[in-house]
Amino acid sequence: MSRISIIAVAAALIMAAPAPASQVYPSKAFQNPVPPGKNNKHKGGVVAADGSIITGTGFSVSHDATGRYTIDVPAGFFTSTCPVILVTPAGYTSEFPIVNDYDYITCGGGGEVKMQIRVWGRKDGAPQDNAFHFFMSEP
């Protein structure tokens, strides 16, 4: 390899190296995303296909029918606002699952949150039992 091509490769690598966030956004570096005095609340866990809790505490889960689950966080944890909910599949049983936070049953009344979760097969759209992860965050 010639000396010129080595220098060109080294220069390209230096130019392509990402800059630290503090240099790109100096006014935003290392700021806490939670405003002072605000205590964001989070709840999450992993639920097995049969509705049993694999990880997580402070909530309950019912397995209502094939592919139907209800997550219940008792009153007092969240405030009167509805949390943002993210649900993702954990593996698959027969075909790749589609997991969806289907509908709030209760949201905000004294802080209780009940959310229906639905799981469908990607190919046939039929309900299926499947493990899933969930995460709730109060905005």
Beta strands, then each sheet from edge to edge (+ up, - down):
strand 1: 42-47
strand 2: 53-55
strand 3: 60-65
strand 4: 68-73
strand 5: 84-89
strand 6: 97-107
strand 7: 113-121
strand 8: 132-137
sheet 1: 2+ 1- 8+ 5-
sheet 2: 3+ 4- 7+ 6-
end
